[in-house]
Amino acid sequence: MNTADFDFDLPEELIAQTPLEKRDASRLLVVDKETGAFSDQHFDQIIDQLQPGDALVMNNTRVLPARLYGIKPETGGHVELLLLKNTQGDDWEVLAKPAKRLRVGAQISFGDGRLTATVIEELEHGGRIVRFGY
């Protein structure tokens, strides 16, 4: 499975920029697996969706709030990197948009070239390892 399998267009105005004060008031999309019907609910109603024997998996990972916007100097194309974790030194695992255009060796420039990144590895799940230079 690749992260690209989950890539879709989502208008910027529909993306939450900050968490809700009352977290259980967040929206919950419920899909009926028999009919394929969708219904909008709130997360505080999730218990109504669980049946005996169901497993509820909690994701308590934190996202590093580090999103960088740059350009490919050779084409002028726009690139977005979401930093996931520091692998060693100046190397970082990232999610990139558009990932398919960032092959090993691709250069990215940020802040008029004061920061650069070079793709040094393509990961199986679709992410990249980049090496920053500054």
N, C-alpha and C positions, 0 to 999 in steps of 0.2 A: 504494500500500500504506500502511495506517495502523498505528501502533503498537497501536491497539485490536484489530487482527486477531490479535495475540499475547497478548491479555489473557485470563487464566483464573484460576480460584481455585486457590491452592496453600496448603495448611496451613502456618502459620508455623513449625511444628516441622520441616518438611522443607526449609526455606530455610537454606543454609549461612550462618553468621554470620561465620566467619573461614575463610581458605583452609587447606587441608590442609598439613601440614608437608612431606609428600612429594606434590608437586603432581600427578605422573603417576598417583597412586593414586585420583584423582577418578573418579567414575562416568561411564560412557559408555553412552548408549542407542543401540542400533543397530537400524535399521529396514530390513528386506529390501524393496526397492522392487518386487520381483516378487510376493511373497506378502503383504506388509504385516505380516509377523511381527516382533515385538519381541524383542530379547535384551539383557540387562544385561551389560556388560563394564566394563573399566577403561580409562582413557585410554592407559595404556602399551601397549594392544593395538590402537591405532588403525591402525598400519602394516599390520595384517592385513586391514583393511577397504579399503585403497587398491588400485586397479588401474592398470595402465599407462594414461597419458593423463588420469588424475584430477587435479584441481587441489585443493590444500589451501590454504585461505585462513586466515591467522593474524590474529587480532584482538588487537592489543596496546594498545588504548585503555584508559585508566584511568577509573574511575568516581569522581567527586568524592563523598566519603562525607558528603553533606549531604542528609538527609531531614528534612523539616519536617512536623509534624502540627498542623493548625489547624482552625478552624470557620468556617462561613459565618454571620456575625452575624445575618443576616435570617432564617435557617432553623434554625440550630443544627446543620446537617449537618456531618459530619466530612470533612476534606479532607487528602490527603497530597500533598506536593510533593517531587519528587526534582530537585534543582538539577543542571543539566547544564553550563551555561556562562554566564558573565557576558557579556551582549551589549553593554552600555554603562551607565555610571553605576550606578544601582540597578535596572536591568532585567536579568532572568535568563531564559534558556530553561529550561523545566522540563517534566517529565512529571508529570501530575496524575492523581489518582484521587479521585473519579470525574471524568474529563475532560469527559464530555458535559454535566455540570451546571455547568461553569465557562465561561460565555460571556464575551465582552468586557464589561467593566464589573463583573464579579463581584468581591466583596470577600472576603478571607480574613483572619482574625485569629489571631495566635499569642501565647502568653504573656499572656493577659488584655489583649490590645490593644496591648502594648508594641511589637509588630511587626505590620505589616499588609502585605497584598499585594493588588494590583488587576490583574486580567487585562486586558492591553492589546492582545493579539493572539492569534488562534487559528492555529496552524501547520498546513500541509497534512498533515504526518505524524501529527497528533493531539496534538502538544505544545502548549504555551502560552508566551507571553512575559508575565511578570508584572513589575510595578514595586513594589518594596518601599518602605515608609515606616516610619520609626522615630523 
